[in-house]
Structure formats: C-alpha cells, structure tokens
Amino acid sequence: MRSEKAVGNHLIPVLFMGTFGILCTETGVIGILPQIAARFGVGVTEAGLLVSLFALAVAVSGATLPAALSKVNRKTVMLAVLGAFALGNVAFAFAPTFEVALAARILPAFLHPVYCSAAFALAASSTSEEEAPRATSKVMMGVSLGMVAGVPLSSLLANASSVQTVMLVFAAVNAVAFAGTLLLVKPLPVAQKMSYVAQVSSVKNPRAVVSLVATACIQAAIFATYAYVAAYLGEVVGLAGEAQSALLLGFGIASLAGNYLAGRLLSKAARATLLAFPAVVLAVYALLFFGAGAAALAVAAVVLWGLVYGFGNNVQQFATSTSMPDAPDFANGLFISFGNIGIAVGTAAGGAALAAFGPQATVGASVLFVILSAASLFARSRFDARPLAEGAPGRLEQASTR
C-alpha cells in the first residue's frame, strides 16, 4: 500500500494551504465587522449576516454537494472551489454595495464543504489505513490555523490598511493554493464511484448517527465558551488588549499541536482515544472555571483548551468518516455540516448562559455538551466492536503528485 511519501511530497501541503485559505475567508470577517458595517453604511447586526449566512450555506451544502460531486475528478473540483473563493474575495473587495458583497461571500460558501471533504478524503487515501489519521491531521492543521488566525490577521490588516486589503490578501492566499493545485497535483479521477443514493443511505447505520451527534456536541462544547472568549478573559480573568491577543495566539498554536497529537494517537489507539477525549475536555474546563481567579492557572487552561480544540477537530472527522467508510466525501461533508450546526447551537447556549449568569457560566454550557458528546462516543463504541481502523476510508490509487 502506498504511503504519503510514495505519492509525492506536494499533495498534503497543497491541501493544507487550500483549507487554510478557505477557513481564513470564513472566519476573517468576524474580526472586522464594524469596519465592514462602516464601509457599506449598514449596522453591525446586518453586517453579521456575512457570518451567519455563510455558516448556513456551509451547513446546507455539506449534506448534499460533496456527495453529488464525488464522481468528478478531484483536481477539477478543488480548482473550481479555490477559484471561486479567490474571485469571491476580489469581488467583495471592490463591491459597490453591501448586497453585492454579501452575494460575493455567500455563493462560494456553498462550495466550502466540497473542497474540505475532498481534501480529507484525499489525505486519508494517500497512505495506509493505519497512517490515515496522521495524514488527515496535517490537513486539519490548515482548518485549525485558518479558524484561529483568520480573525487576528484580518483585524491587523484592516487596522493597518483597509477592509479591501484584507479581502485581497485572502484572495491571494486562495490564488496561491489554486496555483499549487494546478502545477503540483496530477489529475485525480475517483477510482470507486458510488451513486448519490448509495452514499446517502450510508448514514442510516446507528454508528453514523451517533458519530454525527458527537460531532455537533463537541463543536458546541468548544464554541459555547469560545464564542465569548473575549468577555471571559476580560471580565473573569482580567486580561485585555495585547495580553489577551497573546493568549489567543497561544490558543491557536496549541490547537496545531492538538492536531498533530490527535493524528498520532488515533493511528495507534483510536478506540481508547475517542472514549478518553471527553474526560480530558472536562478536566480542562474544570481548570478554566476554577482557575479563573489565578492568572497563571487561567493562562495554562486556555493553552490546554487550544490543545483539545485542535484535537477535537480530528476526533470529529475521524469518528464520522470511519462510520461511513464507503462514502468518504459524503461523510466528510456531513462532518462539516454537523460541525457548523454544533457551532450555532453552542454559541446560542453560551449566549443564553452569559446573559443569565455572566461569562463564567458559559463554561457550564460547554460542560453540558461535553457530557452529551461522551454519551454519544460511548454509544458509538457499543454499536460496532470492530477496531475503528478497519473503517478508514479506502485508498485512492490516483492520489499522486508530480
């Protein structure tokens, strides 16, 4: 069976760059909503549609488009998506009205799950089943880095220059990924083609259902608190300004380490890793809650929180994809879709807790979702006693580069 090294050294870095560019585009506007609102003469709430409608588009298309396009040459698909994101960012940069900017952002959003699901499937299939989690974790680093770097990067660029500069930089990142795919990746025809109906039917098994529930709960557990991290660090921990920014940078760096660690552990002991993960998250949230009064403990808790955030992304993708091994594109699309559902639910729950009891109560909302994720992952392990590595997506012989 061919290893990642055997198929070339370019595929995984190109996929990393692609996911990074797309996720930067997704999250970057969060840091510059006031500037966007001022530029187009709309309220911040209306500008927030750039975030909420993007997430809705991803959630809807994740359950349909990856499976529908799974028979198309993967290189063609990836080029189309990266091109759409590059052009969408350029169109946003020069948009004369808010409505045009909104359309330029939302239309490419429907293709977001198509690229990411193909990237995860390609990474997993480029190596042996045992090493698939490691390869996937490297691509997942692009997701994590894009999610945590998009906001501070856009804020920095907007403050130094303008919203237009931010969007053009994001366009350039996607254009670089486009060029890398065009020049370094060979055509990638799909070896095993399943009908759309056959792929959709794979979600009927109970293992897949509880895996998707676990995915949504893990994301909700993270974002019930992370969505309000600025308020938590400012009002509860007492950090603001540069200190807060530096700590969030530490969160982001730790998330990359979490991706790497998850890839290694899921390759060696997947079942034990999945079952132990919620307990580790609970311990981190306990430290975050009870250590809030001591700056050193709070800093340690946030860094560890970043670690489990990155680790959790891999747990979700692995649990979902291995529960539907014959339909990797559909499985990865659902992983993205249910992850976005979890973000929406967790953010709403955290907001309700904050409004009722204050920022520290968001941790309580997160703990509730951690408990639900633990129950889901335990149920998943009971539905199928086979080693989870047996469910890894099949290898694609064509996953090669020049």
Contacts in CASP RR format, 6 or more apart in sequence:
PFRMAT RR
TARGET T0000
AUTHOR 0000-0000-0000
METHOD contacts of the structure
MODEL  1
MRSEKAVGNHLIPVLFMGTFGILCTETGVIGILPQIAARFGVGVTEAGLL
VSLFALAVAVSGATLPAALSKVNRKTVMLAVLGAFALGNVAFAFAPTFEV
ALAARILPAFLHPVYCSAAFALAASSTSEEEAPRATSKVMMGVSLGMVAG
VPLSSLLANASSVQTVMLVFAAVNAVAFAGTLLLVKPLPVAQKMSYVAQV
SSVKNPRAVVSLVATACIQAAIFATYAYVAAYLGEVVGLAGEAQSALLLG
FGIASLAGNYLAGRLLSKAARATLLAFPAVVLAVYALLFFGAGAAALAVA
AVVLWGLVYGFGNNVQQFATSTSMPDAPDFANGLFISFGNIGIAVGTAAG
GAALAAFGPQATVGASVLFVILSAASLFARSRFDARPLAEGAPGRLEQAS
TR
1 127 0 8 1.000
1 128 0 8 1.000
1 129 0 8 1.000
1 395 0 8 1.000
2 126 0 8 1.000
2 127 0 8 1.000
2 128 0 8 1.000
2 395 0 8 1.000
2 397 0 8 1.000
3 127 0 8 1.000
3 128 0 8 1.000
3 131 0 8 1.000
4 11 0 8 1.000
4 12 0 8 1.000
4 126 0 8 1.000
4 127 0 8 1.000
4 131 0 8 1.000
4 135 0 8 1.000
7 126 0 8 1.000
7 127 0 8 1.000
7 399 0 8 1.000
7 400 0 8 1.000
7 401 0 8 1.000
8 400 0 8 1.000
8 401 0 8 1.000
9 401 0 8 1.000
10 180 0 8 1.000
10 184 0 8 1.000
10 185 0 8 1.000
10 401 0 8 1.000
10 402 0 8 1.000
11 122 0 8 1.000
11 123 0 8 1.000
11 126 0 8 1.000
11 184 0 8 1.000
11 185 0 8 1.000
11 399 0 8 1.000
11 400 0 8 1.000
11 401 0 8 1.000
12 123 0 8 1.000
12 126 0 8 1.000
12 135 0 8 1.000
12 138 0 8 1.000
12 139 0 8 1.000
14 177 0 8 1.000
14 180 0 8 1.000
14 181 0 8 1.000
14 184 0 8 1.000
14 185 0 8 1.000
14 401 0 8 1.000
15 119 0 8 1.000
15 122 0 8 1.000
15 123 0 8 1.000
15 138 0 8 1.000
15 139 0 8 1.000
16 138 0 8 1.000
16 139 0 8 1.000
16 141 0 8 1.000
16 142 0 8 1.000
17 142 0 8 1.000
17 173 0 8 1.000
17 176 0 8 1.000
17 177 0 8 1.000
17 180 0 8 1.000
18 78 0 8 1.000
18 82 0 8 1.000
18 115 0 8 1.000
18 119 0 8 1.000
18 142 0 8 1.000
18 174 0 8 1.000
18 177 0 8 1.000
18 181 0 8 1.000
19 115 0 8 1.000
19 116 0 8 1.000
19 119 0 8 1.000
19 139 0 8 1.000
19 140 0 8 1.000
19 142 0 8 1.000
19 143 0 8 1.000
19 146 0 8 1.000
20 142 0 8 1.000
20 143 0 8 1.000
20 145 0 8 1.000
20 146 0 8 1.000
20 149 0 8 1.000
20 173 0 8 1.000
20 177 0 8 1.000
21 85 0 8 1.000
21 146 0 8 1.000
21 170 0 8 1.000
21 173 0 8 1.000
21 174 0 8 1.000
21 177 0 8 1.000
22 81 0 8 1.000
22 82 0 8 1.000
22 85 0 8 1.000
22 112 0 8 1.000
22 115 0 8 1.000
22 116 0 8 1.000
22 174 0 8 1.000
23 142 0 8 1.000
23 143 0 8 1.000
23 145 0 8 1.000
23 146 0 8 1.000
23 147 0 8 1.000
23 150 0 8 1.000
24 146 0 8 1.000
24 149 0 8 1.000
24 150 0 8 1.000
24 153 0 8 1.000
24 154 0 8 1.000
24 170 0 8 1.000
24 173 0 8 1.000
25 85 0 8 1.000
25 89 0 8 1.000
25 108 0 8 1.000
25 170 0 8 1.000
25 174 0 8 1.000
26 54 0 8 1.000
26 58 0 8 1.000
26 109 0 8 1.000
26 112 0 8 1.000
26 147 0 8 1.000
27 146 0 8 1.000
27 147 0 8 1.000
27 150 0 8 1.000
27 151 0 8 1.000
28 150 0 8 1.000
28 151 0 8 1.000
28 153 0 8 1.000
28 154 0 8 1.000
28 166 0 8 1.000
28 170 0 8 1.000
29 36 0 8 1.000
29 50 0 8 1.000
29 51 0 8 1.000
29 105 0 8 1.000
29 154 0 8 1.000
30 51 0 8 1.000
30 150 0 8 1.000
30 151 0 8 1.000
30 154 0 8 1.000
31 150 0 8 1.000
31 151 0 8 1.000
31 152 0 8 1.000
31 154 0 8 1.000
31 155 0 8 1.000
31 158 0 8 1.000
32 154 0 8 1.000
32 155 0 8 1.000
32 158 0 8 1.000
32 163 0 8 1.000
32 166 0 8 1.000
33 44 0 8 1.000
33 47 0 8 1.000
33 48 0 8 1.000
33 50 0 8 1.000
33 51 0 8 1.000
34 44 0 8 1.000
34 47 0 8 1.000
35 158 0 8 1.000
35 162 0 8 1.000
35 163 0 8 1.000
36 47 0 8 1.000
36 50 0 8 1.000
36 101 0 8 1.000
36 163 0 8 1.000
37 43 0 8 1.000
37 44 0 8 1.000
37 46 0 8 1.000
37 47 0 8 1.000
39 163 0 8 1.000
40 47 0 8 1.000
40 95 0 8 1.000
40 97 0 8 1.000
40 98 0 8 1.000
40 101 0 8 1.000
41 98 0 8 1.000
42 98 0 8 1.000
46 98 0 8 1.000
47 98 0 8 1.000
49 102 0 8 1.000
50 101 0 8 1.000
50 102 0 8 1.000
50 105 0 8 1.000
53 102 0 8 1.000
53 105 0 8 1.000
53 106 0 8 1.000
53 109 0 8 1.000
54 105 0 8 1.000
54 106 0 8 1.000
54 109 0 8 1.000
55 340 0 8 1.000
55 343 0 8 1.000
55 344 0 8 1.000
57 106 0 8 1.000
57 109 0 8 1.000
57 110 0 8 1.000
57 112 0 8 1.000
58 109 0 8 1.000
58 110 0 8 1.000
58 112 0 8 1.000
58 113 0 8 1.000
58 336 0 8 1.000
58 337 0 8 1.000
58 340 0 8 1.000
59 337 0 8 1.000
59 340 0 8 1.000
59 341 0 8 1.000
59 344 0 8 1.000
60 110 0 8 1.000
60 337 0 8 1.000
61 109 0 8 1.000
61 110 0 8 1.000
61 111 0 8 1.000
61 112 0 8 1.000
61 113 0 8 1.000
61 114 0 8 1.000
61 337 0 8 1.000
62 113 0 8 1.000
62 114 0 8 1.000
62 117 0 8 1.000
62 333 0 8 1.000
62 334 0 8 1.000
62 336 0 8 1.000
62 337 0 8 1.000
63 333 0 8 1.000
63 334 0 8 1.000
63 337 0 8 1.000
65 110 0 8 1.000
65 111 0 8 1.000
65 113 0 8 1.000
65 114 0 8 1.000
66 113 0 8 1.000
66 114 0 8 1.000
66 117 0 8 1.000
66 118 0 8 1.000
66 329 0 8 1.000
66 330 0 8 1.000
66 332 0 8 1.000
66 333 0 8 1.000
67 196 0 8 1.000
67 199 0 8 1.000
67 200 0 8 1.000
67 327 0 8 1.000
67 329 0 8 1.000
67 330 0 8 1.000
67 333 0 8 1.000
68 196 0 8 1.000
69 77 0 8 1.000
69 114 0 8 1.000
69 329 0 8 1.000
70 190 0 8 1.000
70 193 0 8 1.000
70 194 0 8 1.000
70 199 0 8 1.000
70 327 0 8 1.000
70 329 0 8 1.000
70 330 0 8 1.000
71 190 0 8 1.000
71 193 0 8 1.000
72 190 0 8 1.000
73 187 0 8 1.000
73 188 0 8 1.000
73 189 0 8 1.000
73 190 0 8 1.000
74 118 0 8 1.000
74 121 0 8 1.000
74 122 0 8 1.000
74 188 0 8 1.000
74 189 0 8 1.000
74 190 0 8 1.000
75 181 0 8 1.000
75 185 0 8 1.000
75 186 0 8 1.000
75 187 0 8 1.000
75 188 0 8 1.000
76 187 0 8 1.000
77 114 0 8 1.000
77 115 0 8 1.000
77 118 0 8 1.000
78 115 0 8 1.000
78 118 0 8 1.000
78 119 0 8 1.000
78 181 0 8 1.000
78 185 0 8 1.000
79 178 0 8 1.000
79 181 0 8 1.000
79 182 0 8 1.000
80 111 0 8 1.000
81 108 0 8 1.000
81 111 0 8 1.000
81 112 0 8 1.000
81 114 0 8 1.000
81 115 0 8 1.000
82 115 0 8 1.000
82 174 0 8 1.000
82 175 0 8 1.000
82 177 0 8 1.000
82 178 0 8 1.000
82 181 0 8 1.000
83 174 0 8 1.000
83 175 0 8 1.000
83 178 0 8 1.000
84 107 0 8 1.000
84 108 0 8 1.000
84 111 0 8 1.000
85 108 0 8 1.000
85 111 0 8 1.000
85 170 0 8 1.000
85 171 0 8 1.000
85 174 0 8 1.000
86 171 0 8 1.000
86 172 0 8 1.000
86 174 0 8 1.000
86 175 0 8 1.000
86 178 0 8 1.000
87 108 0 8 1.000
87 171 0 8 1.000
88 104 0 8 1.000
88 105 0 8 1.000
88 107 0 8 1.000
88 108 0 8 1.000
88 171 0 8 1.000
89 104 0 8 1.000
89 167 0 8 1.000
89 168 0 8 1.000
89 170 0 8 1.000
89 171 0 8 1.000
89 174 0 8 1.000
90 167 0 8 1.000
90 168 0 8 1.000
90 171 0 8 1.000
91 100 0 8 1.000
91 101 0 8 1.000
91 104 0 8 1.000
92 101 0 8 1.000
92 104 0 8 1.000
92 105 0 8 1.000
92 167 0 8 1.000
93 163 0 8 1.000
93 164 0 8 1.000
93 167 0 8 1.000
93 168 0 8 1.000
93 171 0 8 1.000
94 164 0 8 1.000
95 101 0 8 1.000
95 104 0 8 1.000
112 336 0 8 1.000
113 332 0 8 1.000
113 333 0 8 1.000
113 336 0 8 1.000
113 337 0 8 1.000
116 143 0 8 1.000
116 332 0 8 1.000
116 333 0 8 1.000
116 336 0 8 1.000
117 328 0 8 1.000
117 329 0 8 1.000
117 330 0 8 1.000
117 331 0 8 1.000
117 332 0 8 1.000
117 333 0 8 1.000
117 335 0 8 1.000
117 336 0 8 1.000
118 329 0 8 1.000
118 332 0 8 1.000
119 139 0 8 1.000
120 136 0 8 1.000
120 139 0 8 1.000
120 140 0 8 1.000
120 317 0 8 1.000
120 321 0 8 1.000
120 328 0 8 1.000
120 332 0 8 1.000
120 335 0 8 1.000
121 321 0 8 1.000
121 328 0 8 1.000
121 329 0 8 1.000
121 332 0 8 1.000
121 393 0 8 1.000
121 396 0 8 1.000
122 188 0 8 1.000
122 396 0 8 1.000
122 399 0 8 1.000
123 132 0 8 1.000
123 135 0 8 1.000
123 136 0 8 1.000
123 138 0 8 1.000
123 139 0 8 1.000
124 132 0 8 1.000
124 133 0 8 1.000
124 135 0 8 1.000
124 136 0 8 1.000
124 321 0 8 1.000
124 328 0 8 1.000
124 392 0 8 1.000
124 393 0 8 1.000
124 394 0 8 1.000
125 132 0 8 1.000
125 328 0 8 1.000
125 393 0 8 1.000
125 394 0 8 1.000
125 395 0 8 1.000
125 396 0 8 1.000
125 399 0 8 1.000
126 135 0 8 1.000
126 395 0 8 1.000
126 396 0 8 1.000
126 399 0 8 1.000
127 134 0 8 1.000
127 135 0 8 1.000
127 395 0 8 1.000
128 395 0 8 1.000
129 389 0 8 1.000
129 390 0 8 1.000
129 391 0 8 1.000
129 392 0 8 1.000
129 394 0 8 1.000
129 395 0 8 1.000
130 267 0 8 1.000
130 389 0 8 1.000
131 267 0 8 1.000
132 267 0 8 1.000
132 392 0 8 1.000
132 393 0 8 1.000
133 262 0 8 1.000
133 263 0 8 1.000
133 266 0 8 1.000
133 267 0 8 1.000
133 270 0 8 1.000
133 314 0 8 1.000
133 318 0 8 1.000
133 392 0 8 1.000
134 263 0 8 1.000
134 264 0 8 1.000
134 267 0 8 1.000
136 263 0 8 1.000
136 314 0 8 1.000
136 317 0 8 1.000
136 318 0 8 1.000
136 321 0 8 1.000
137 259 0 8 1.000
137 260 0 8 1.000
137 262 0 8 1.000
137 263 0 8 1.000
137 264 0 8 1.000
137 266 0 8 1.000
137 314 0 8 1.000
138 259 0 8 1.000
140 259 0 8 1.000
140 262 0 8 1.000
140 310 0 8 1.000
140 313 0 8 1.000
140 314 0 8 1.000
140 317 0 8 1.000
141 256 0 8 1.000
141 259 0 8 1.000
141 260 0 8 1.000
143 313 0 8 1.000
144 252 0 8 1.000
144 255 0 8 1.000
144 256 0 8 1.000
144 259 0 8 1.000
144 309 0 8 1.000
144 310 0 8 1.000
144 313 0 8 1.000
145 252 0 8 1.000
145 255 0 8 1.000
145 256 0 8 1.000
148 248 0 8 1.000
148 251 0 8 1.000
148 252 0 8 1.000
148 255 0 8 1.000
149 252 0 8 1.000
152 245 0 8 1.000
152 248 0 8 1.000
152 249 0 8 1.000
153 169 0 8 1.000
154 166 0 8 1.000
154 170 0 8 1.000
157 165 0 8 1.000
157 166 0 8 1.000
157 169 0 8 1.000
158 165 0 8 1.000
158 166 0 8 1.000
183 402 0 8 1.000
184 401 0 8 1.000
184 402 0 8 1.000
185 401 0 8 1.000
185 402 0 8 1.000
186 398 0 8 1.000
186 400 0 8 1.000
186 401 0 8 1.000
186 402 0 8 1.000
187 398 0 8 1.000
188 396 0 8 1.000
188 398 0 8 1.000
188 399 0 8 1.000
188 400 0 8 1.000
189 398 0 8 1.000
190 396 0 8 1.000
190 398 0 8 1.000
191 396 0 8 1.000
191 397 0 8 1.000
191 398 0 8 1.000
192 394 0 8 1.000
194 326 0 8 1.000
194 327 0 8 1.000
198 326 0 8 1.000
198 327 0 8 1.000
199 326 0 8 1.000
199 327 0 8 1.000
199 329 0 8 1.000
199 330 0 8 1.000
200 330 0 8 1.000
202 208 0 8 1.000
202 324 0 8 1.000
202 326 0 8 1.000
202 327 0 8 1.000
202 330 0 8 1.000
202 331 0 8 1.000
203 209 0 8 1.000
203 212 0 8 1.000
203 324 0 8 1.000
203 330 0 8 1.000
203 334 0 8 1.000
205 323 0 8 1.000
205 324 0 8 1.000
205 383 0 8 1.000
206 379 0 8 1.000
206 383 0 8 1.000
207 323 0 8 1.000
207 380 0 8 1.000
207 383 0 8 1.000
207 384 0 8 1.000
208 320 0 8 1.000
208 323 0 8 1.000
208 324 0 8 1.000
208 331 0 8 1.000
210 376 0 8 1.000
210 377 0 8 1.000
210 379 0 8 1.000
210 380 0 8 1.000
210 383 0 8 1.000
211 319 0 8 1.000
211 320 0 8 1.000
211 323 0 8 1.000
211 376 0 8 1.000
211 380 0 8 1.000
212 320 0 8 1.000
212 334 0 8 1.000
212 335 0 8 1.000
212 338 0 8 1.000
213 338 0 8 1.000
213 372 0 8 1.000
213 376 0 8 1.000
214 316 0 8 1.000
214 319 0 8 1.000
214 373 0 8 1.000
214 376 0 8 1.000
214 377 0 8 1.000
214 380 0 8 1.000
215 316 0 8 1.000
215 319 0 8 1.000
215 320 0 8 1.000
215 335 0 8 1.000
215 338 0 8 1.000
215 339 0 8 1.000
215 342 0 8 1.000
216 338 0 8 1.000
216 339 0 8 1.000
216 341 0 8 1.000
216 342 0 8 1.000
216 345 0 8 1.000
217 342 0 8 1.000
217 369 0 8 1.000
217 370 0 8 1.000
217 372 0 8 1.000
217 373 0 8 1.000
217 376 0 8 1.000
218 281 0 8 1.000
218 312 0 8 1.000
218 315 0 8 1.000
218 316 0 8 1.000
218 369 0 8 1.000
218 370 0 8 1.000
218 373 0 8 1.000
219 316 0 8 1.000
219 338 0 8 1.000
219 339 0 8 1.000
219 340 0 8 1.000
219 341 0 8 1.000
219 342 0 8 1.000
219 343 0 8 1.000
219 346 0 8 1.000
220 342 0 8 1.000
220 343 0 8 1.000
220 345 0 8 1.000
220 346 0 8 1.000
220 349 0 8 1.000
220 366 0 8 1.000
220 369 0 8 1.000
221 281 0 8 1.000
221 346 0 8 1.000
221 366 0 8 1.000
221 367 0 8 1.000
221 369 0 8 1.000
221 370 0 8 1.000
221 373 0 8 1.000
222 309 0 8 1.000
222 312 0 8 1.000
222 366 0 8 1.000
223 342 0 8 1.000
223 343 0 8 1.000
223 346 0 8 1.000
223 347 0 8 1.000
224 346 0 8 1.000
224 347 0 8 1.000
224 349 0 8 1.000
224 350 0 8 1.000
224 351 0 8 1.000
224 353 0 8 1.000
224 362 0 8 1.000
224 364 0 8 1.000
224 365 0 8 1.000
224 366 0 8 1.000
224 369 0 8 1.000
225 232 0 8 1.000
225 285 0 8 1.000
225 288 0 8 1.000
225 350 0 8 1.000
225 362 0 8 1.000
225 363 0 8 1.000
225 365 0 8 1.000
225 366 0 8 1.000
226 305 0 8 1.000
226 309 0 8 1.000
227 343 0 8 1.000
227 346 0 8 1.000
227 347 0 8 1.000
227 350 0 8 1.000
227 351 0 8 1.000
227 362 0 8 1.000
228 350 0 8 1.000
228 351 0 8 1.000
228 354 0 8 1.000
228 359 0 8 1.000
228 362 0 8 1.000
229 248 0 8 1.000
230 244 0 8 1.000
231 354 0 8 1.000
231 359 0 8 1.000
232 292 0 8 1.000
232 359 0 8 1.000
232 360 0 8 1.000
232 362 0 8 1.000
233 239 0 8 1.000
233 240 0 8 1.000
233 244 0 8 1.000
233 247 0 8 1.000
233 248 0 8 1.000
233 298 0 8 1.000
233 302 0 8 1.000
234 240 0 8 1.000
234 244 0 8 1.000
234 359 0 8 1.000
235 358 0 8 1.000
235 359 0 8 1.000
236 292 0 8 1.000
236 293 0 8 1.000
236 359 0 8 1.000
236 360 0 8 1.000
237 292 0 8 1.000
237 293 0 8 1.000
237 295 0 8 1.000
237 298 0 8 1.000
238 295 0 8 1.000
239 247 0 8 1.000
239 295 0 8 1.000
239 298 0 8 1.000
247 299 0 8 1.000
247 302 0 8 1.000
247 303 0 8 1.000
248 302 0 8 1.000
250 302 0 8 1.000
250 303 0 8 1.000
250 306 0 8 1.000
251 302 0 8 1.000
251 303 0 8 1.000
251 305 0 8 1.000
251 306 0 8 1.000
251 309 0 8 1.000
252 306 0 8 1.000
252 309 0 8 1.000
254 303 0 8 1.000
254 304 0 8 1.000
254 305 0 8 1.000
254 306 0 8 1.000
254 307 0 8 1.000
254 309 0 8 1.000
254 310 0 8 1.000
255 306 0 8 1.000
255 307 0 8 1.000
255 309 0 8 1.000
255 310 0 8 1.000
255 313 0 8 1.000
256 310 0 8 1.000
257 307 0 8 1.000
258 306 0 8 1.000
258 307 0 8 1.000
258 308 0 8 1.000
258 309 0 8 1.000
258 310 0 8 1.000
258 311 0 8 1.000
258 312 0 8 1.000
258 314 0 8 1.000
259 310 0 8 1.000
259 311 0 8 1.000
259 313 0 8 1.000
259 314 0 8 1.000
261 307 0 8 1.000
261 311 0 8 1.000
262 273 0 8 1.000
262 310 0 8 1.000
262 311 0 8 1.000
262 312 0 8 1.000
262 313 0 8 1.000
262 314 0 8 1.000
262 315 0 8 1.000
262 318 0 8 1.000
263 314 0 8 1.000
265 273 0 8 1.000
266 273 0 8 1.000
266 274 0 8 1.000
266 314 0 8 1.000
266 315 0 8 1.000
266 318 0 8 1.000
270 318 0 8 1.000
270 322 0 8 1.000
270 387 0 8 1.000
270 388 0 8 1.000
270 389 0 8 1.000
271 381 0 8 1.000
271 387 0 8 1.000
271 388 0 8 1.000
273 315 0 8 1.000
274 315 0 8 1.000
274 318 0 8 1.000
274 319 0 8 1.000
274 377 0 8 1.000
274 380 0 8 1.000
274 381 0 8 1.000
274 388 0 8 1.000
275 377 0 8 1.000
275 378 0 8 1.000
275 381 0 8 1.000
277 308 0 8 1.000
277 311 0 8 1.000
277 312 0 8 1.000
277 315 0 8 1.000
277 377 0 8 1.000
278 370 0 8 1.000
278 371 0 8 1.000
278 373 0 8 1.000
278 374 0 8 1.000
278 377 0 8 1.000
279 374 0 8 1.000
280 308 0 8 1.000
280 311 0 8 1.000
281 308 0 8 1.000
281 370 0 8 1.000
281 373 0 8 1.000
282 367 0 8 1.000
282 370 0 8 1.000
282 371 0 8 1.000
284 301 0 8 1.000
284 304 0 8 1.000
284 305 0 8 1.000
284 307 0 8 1.000
284 308 0 8 1.000
285 305 0 8 1.000
285 363 0 8 1.000
285 364 0 8 1.000
285 366 0 8 1.000
285 367 0 8 1.000
285 370 0 8 1.000
287 297 0 8 1.000
287 300 0 8 1.000
287 301 0 8 1.000
287 304 0 8 1.000
288 298 0 8 1.000
288 301 0 8 1.000
288 302 0 8 1.000
288 305 0 8 1.000
288 363 0 8 1.000
289 360 0 8 1.000
289 363 0 8 1.000
289 364 0 8 1.000
290 297 0 8 1.000
291 297 0 8 1.000
291 298 0 8 1.000
291 301 0 8 1.000
292 298 0 8 1.000
292 360 0 8 1.000
316 335 0 8 1.000
316 339 0 8 1.000
317 332 0 8 1.000
317 335 0 8 1.000
318 388 0 8 1.000
319 377 0 8 1.000
319 380 0 8 1.000
320 331 0 8 1.000
320 332 0 8 1.000
320 334 0 8 1.000
320 335 0 8 1.000
320 338 0 8 1.000
321 328 0 8 1.000
321 331 0 8 1.000
321 332 0 8 1.000
321 335 0 8 1.000
321 392 0 8 1.000
321 393 0 8 1.000
322 388 0 8 1.000
322 389 0 8 1.000
322 391 0 8 1.000
322 392 0 8 1.000
322 393 0 8 1.000
323 331 0 8 1.000
323 380 0 8 1.000
323 391 0 8 1.000
324 330 0 8 1.000
324 331 0 8 1.000
324 334 0 8 1.000
325 331 0 8 1.000
325 391 0 8 1.000
325 392 0 8 1.000
325 393 0 8 1.000
325 394 0 8 1.000
328 393 0 8 1.000
328 394 0 8 1.000
331 393 0 8 1.000
346 365 0 8 1.000
346 369 0 8 1.000
349 365 0 8 1.000
349 368 0 8 1.000
349 369 0 8 1.000
350 361 0 8 1.000
350 362 0 8 1.000
350 365 0 8 1.000
350 366 0 8 1.000
351 362 0 8 1.000
351 365 0 8 1.000
352 365 0 8 1.000
353 361 0 8 1.000
353 362 0 8 1.000
353 364 0 8 1.000
353 365 0 8 1.000
354 361 0 8 1.000
354 362 0 8 1.000
END
